[in-house]
Amino acid sequence: MNVLREEIQMLRQKDVNFLSNEINSRLESLYTMAFLLSEDINIQQLRHIHLLKNDFDRNTEKLRLLEKMRMLNVSGRWDTQYSVFAPENGNFVSTNSNAVYDMEELKRIITPSWELKKIKYGGILQDRFVRHVVQPRSSIKSIEKAGLIVETSFPTAFLVKELDAFKIGGKGDTFLYNPKYDPITNRTVDMKFVHKLLSLIKDINLSTYQSQEISVGSENFMLSVARIPSLGWFLIDYVPMEQTIAPIEQSRNLFYGSVTLLLILSLLAGFLLYRNVQKPIGVLIRNVDRLKNGDYSTRISFNPKNEFTFLFDKFNQMALEIEQLIETVYIEKIRNREAKLKQLQSQINPHFLYNCFALILSLTRLGKKQSVIDMTFHLSKYYRYTTRIDSMSATIAEEIALIENYLTIQEYHISHLSYTIEMPEEMLNLHVPRLLLQPIVENAIIHGIEQFVGDGMVSVHSIQDDTSYIIIIENNGIPMTNEQLAALQLGDSRIEISGHALDNIQQRLKLQFGEQAGIVFKHREGGGTVVTMSWPKNNKGSH
């Protein structure tokens, strides 16, 4: 509040200074007009008007001078009286039609600066401020010898009007003060209070006084003082501080109250927004994340009792439908896998079985009893495994046993065939789709080794790194063409491996291990083909 008080004092002092400067400027303007009259050549003619031949000419000249003097009042706000005296011949001209030439009265009121005098005006004694311009100036003390005297005067009523206009809209009062005279005030001022205030400041040097607070009785007032240099009076303004500060304090309190109310309403709105919007959105986001992570059984039980209730009901309905759809699709996939496996098992090459029976017959005729026993044993194990449908997956150990039986049988057919199988023990118990390796090995025999001239070799081995399991099946037989490799690599469903479509094997591998699993075909250095089968370690389907 101290800063506010200082700001009010500064603004009020500016207003008082402005009024003081305005009055001073008007007084200076009046004096300038009087001085210009004293220097005017036409006005100077009053000194020689007695030389005119007759009274008519003299009166005509006086009227012309009077008209010129009245023109000065037209341009000003104050109805100022101008009088021009020529003591040498006793002539004078005045804008006051009731004025008379009285040298003794002129001597009484003569003054080179503005002073308050009691002057008869229209037969009535008035308090008027008066100032004279004497030509030449040296005759100011003996005016009867002066060539020309210009008198300018105005009543105190004009200053009262200025003070009344200044008070409009204000809360204090303003008055003019000179220790030699009674104060000049506006029409509504409390004179008792003014005299009481003057008694408090009578010993203060008002010329150096700055706007500040003063106590009058039990009440504080803001007192502002400005001197009017041309007049020699002080313009004093006083404003009750409580009346000035009260509306500001009321506005301040209203502002603080409004801010507090807005803060409370904001907190309430924030709480309602959190409870009715943010919290339900958070619940919805968490359940959507659970749904995204595969928890299709998630449901929203929270009931905010607003529009979100409808949204949550629709979410629960959607989650239920998704769960049912997933279960349906999953069951369909299992059935599809089972159907594909049964189809694969039914597609076992019958020519292989016929060739085996023909070979057994030949071995029997040759009396190779042990060979017949061994071949029959491997053939029975081979078909027992391929025709079993109780499980969709098998361990790598079971798959290796299957291809060992198959390759042993093929050794009876192809005398120049040999094979090697190397598989680390930690991979033997891994689960893979059934009949995953045998079709690829069979393809290597039929297309790579069977028509190959020379010793044929089939190798099955594995490697592994930090992220994947890898099984490599390679042969040194007849290599595939670049077009065949490209078609196989693109997964062309028209390309068959031992009667089984490649995309069947690829799909079963990806179905169990994900999209990162797959088969790669490429040429083997030195001839033949290399098939690389891989799947990620972190997939739950590999355990």
Buried (B, 14 or more C-beta within 10 A) or exposed (E): EEEEBEEBBEEBBEBBBEBBBEBBEBBEBBBEBBBEBBEBEEBBBBBEBEEBEEEEEBEEBBEEBBEBBEEBBEEEEBEBBBBBBBBBEEBBBBBBEEBEBEEEBBEEBBBEEBBBBEBBBEEEEBBBBBBBBBBEEEBBEEBEEBBBBBBBBBBBBBBBBBBBEBBEEEBBBBBBBBEEEBBBBBEEBEEEBBEEBBEEBEEEEBEEBEBBEBEBEEEBBBBBBBBBEBBEBBBBBBBBBEEBBEEBEEEEEEEEEEEEEEEEEEEEEEEEEEEBBEBBEEBBEEBBEBBEEEEBEBEBEEEBEEEBBEBBEEBBEEBEEEBEEEEEEEEEEEEEBEEBBEEBBEBBBEEBEEBBEEBBEEBEEEEBEEBBEBBBEBBEBBBEBBEEEEEBBBBBBBBBBBBBBBBBBBBBBBEEBEBEBEBEEEBBEBBBBBBBBBBBBBBBBBBBBBEBEEEBBBBBBBEBEEEBBBBBBBBBBBBBEEEBBEBBBEBBEEBBBBBBBBBBBBBBBBBBBBEEBBBBBBBBEEBBBBBBBBBBBEBEBBE
